[in-house]
Amino acid sequence: MKSNNRSTVCSRSNWRPSPTDEMFSAMHRERIYASATRLSGLIRLMAPPLESSERDALRETTWAYVDELKARGWSSERIIVNVLQLAREGGWLGSGAAAVLSGTMTATDSLLVDVVGWCVERYALVNV
């Protein structure tokens, strides 16, 4: 005999996050914020062109940020846009696509191209 008891069926429209869901969501936000703060702080301290050790530190910090965001389900495009926003907020203003296409890139342009490349490389290589 079939039961028509609908009280056991969970309706998505009635779903509310549990306190545990909210706690984990807050933890994720805190980790993302901490990672973004590390990257943003490093960007603010550096001015292109960078020394080799500075580039290494920036690459490692960028990779850690990509790892954190990818683990939270962010797309590669969203990560790149976010990293470029952190760079702009840190004072790294690129010349735009015209400079890249014409070959008149500044040190900042070149570094931004590298940072985007590091994001793509790390996103593609890391299985989270």
Secondary structure, 3 states (H helix, E strand, C coil): CCCCCHHHCCCHHHCCCCHHHHHHHHHHHHHHHHHHHHHHHHHHHCCCCCCHHHHHHHHHHHHHHHHHHHHCCCCHHHHHHHHHHHHHHCCCCCCCHHHHHHCCCCHHHHHHHHHHHHHHHHHHHCCC
